[in-house]
Amino acid sequence: MTVSFVFAIEEINRSAHLLPNVTLGFSIRNSGDSVHGALHETMSFLTGQEEPIPNYTCQHGSPQAALVGDTRSSLSVSMARLLGLYKFPQVSYGSSLPILSDKIQFPSFMRTLSSDFTSCRAVTQLIIHFQWSWVIILAHDDDFGQQASSLATQELSTAGVCIEYTLHVPSHESLGKTEEIVQKMQKSTASIVLLFLSNSNFELILYGLLDVPVSGQVWVSKNILHMVLTVTIPGISRVLHSTFGLLHHSSTAIGFPEFLAHLRPSQTPEDMFIKKFWEFTFDCTWPHQSSTVTEGVQLCSGNESLKNKQYAFPEVSKIDVAYTSVYSIAHALQDMITHGHQHGKVTDSQDFQPWQLLHALRKVHFKTPDGIKILFDANGDLVTKFDIFQWQKTHEGVFHSVHVGMIDPQISLGSKMMVHLKEDLQVPSSVCSESCLPGFSQVPRLGAPHCCFDCSPCPEGQFADQRDMKSCLLCPKEQYSSHMRDHCLPRTETFLAFEEPLGFMLALVALLLAGLAVLVLGVFLKHRDSPVVRANNRSLSYLLLLSLCLCALCALLFLGRPSVLTCLLRQTTFAVVFTVAVSSVLAKTLTVVLAFRVTRPGDRIRVCLSPGASTSVVLIASFMQVVLCGVWLATSPPFPDRDMVSEPQHIVIQCQEGSGTIFFCVLGYLGFLAVGTFSVAFLARGLPDVFNETKFLTFSMLLFCSVWTAFLPLYHSARGKSTVAVEVFSILASTAGLLGGIFIPKCYIILLKPERNTAAWLRQGHQPQLDRQSEMLQRRCVPRSIPQSFIS
């Protein structure tokens, strides 16, 4: 640093534009790398005394303008507290401790580098830019390491990055602690290691990793020097995939290589460090340091040339922070003098107060010869950019440095710094869990950081259209989720239409049954005077056939797009016509039962066997159902509704029943009537059936009750338009049961066996049954003549 320091002062003194009438001088002091030494040398510099006395100065001649230094933050803090009391400018080129940005505690401290806070943020922004979400932090177990790791953890956590381990390397060598750190890094699944190390002790960690099966790691540091030392370790290519380091943006100093080529120790005898540098560079020893010359040891002559010499640190050919410190002070002096002349307050370069220079230094703003802007922010930190260097591994396992981009802290997008990369770098990923594809959401693992998760597919009706979504989103009501669950599709309206195969088949069956009922009715009307038709009240048979025809046709109301009218007529029509049909069967069955309960002529039960009595049963039963339906329509009628739940991909257009209580009352009444009819028919099944159809009535009602008993669980388990299909099928099945069970046997006799449809054949072919019937009637004192209600 002192070489560039001297070069900068000599360059300024030769300049005709910068401080043309002022010659800068300097003195180099050694703090001894201790706080005591730094404070002593600072007081000595301020007072001009080798044994300084506070607040007394013996300074003669040219005034001191500013103090440049120190390298270590612990020394600079002590110096800054002292210099701040006098408002004496201090420009550091090596102290990066964040607390030094506090202008209340350190009002006169400036530095030509960024604070650890800024550089730590910059290196974390590099991790965020590469989308590394699973990292290890390796920091020294001191104030610097604690603060840097805490700051990095805060920055990374805010950006959603998880820290697998935060490992602190002790400043002193500790074999047990080193082995513990190596074991944790061996077990780690993170491939990115973020370094905050202030010395070379981290090499112990690297050597430890060479003995364990670890590979593919990427080390990232805010210090480029550590990366240089890292890649020089033999065999390290097996452990590391690559490394990244940051360097303050700098440019070539014009004339500096030539200055080094002509540099001789005799030119700057006041420089106490140049001889050490000379010995290290040329691997020699100065003669006066040893009274005896050891054989084979090369002596330094002082005339050696640095031209074309490979330096230990190649960056000495760049404008470094010490060079910038000197130029900052020079431009501040220039601005102070110029500003004084412009405002009539002449400021003599030989007579000014430290606070005047400090004021100008805070506002200094200039450009280096190659156009780099130099200025300080409000905290006295240099406004700078960071060059990104990557040590890339070749196929031979050798690392070489490549400048891959830049980080500009001044250009921010929200809380993120701008990261410029020259090209798209191929870097390994470092994640705890693989990214969840669209259609999946993250499910956190119990007890693990939020970066560790499992991917769960979105359920029906939800979607995830991006990667790594925390939760699935609900599709709008008018849409449903796609098969991949990555977007929503519009739902189509659906209902049991006539055009679809199922609807067409049900409609066709309904028309066939209605037509069959009309056909049977026509047969009965044509043969209305035959014994088969006249048996058991032919008027009830006509009414039953007509109601069964309407039962089949009412199924058509359940097909097609529901409307207000069809919803009003659908269930009510079904309930009324089926009530008429079932009550007709009940009336026919009661006629048979009551006919055989007549015990004597003139019995009052004979009144119930008249044709008007059977009609009254049908009317009363049907009227009660009509009243229930009327109350239903008047209070809470059915209405068209859109079912969004039953079928995920469709909107089912259906009829909402309105009042569920009245709806179940209607169905309950019909069920009660059907069960009662079946019970009566079942009890009458053993009566002689020469003139009636008790067995057929029992069988048909058994079919009817079986169909509707099976209907209930099927209806409640079906969804969408399937519920309509189940109800239509039950209507048609029960209609077919009644029609086939009661009338098909009679049609068989009428059409195919006409010889049986005569009174003579009935007497001849069924004489045993007539004898049993006669015996039963005689026991009850009933005449052998059959009641007229049987034959009408």
PyMOL commands that set and color helices and strands:
alter all, ss='L'
color gray80, all
select helices_A, chain A and resi 2-14+35-47+73-85+98-101+116-129+143-158+175-187+202-209+224-230+236-238+256-261+265-267+274-282+287-289+314-317+321-342+354-362+501-526+531-534+538-558+564-595+604-609+611-635+660-683+694-717+721-752+754-756+759-765+767-779
alter helices_A, ss='H'
color red, helices_A
select strands_A, chain A and resi 67-68+90-92+109-111+134-140+162-169+192-196+217-221+240-248+365-367+373-375+386-393+399-413+416-421+440-444+453-457+462-463+473-474+479-481+488-490+492-494+639-643+650-656
alter strands_A, ss='S'
color yellow, strands_A
deselect
rebuild
show_as cartoon
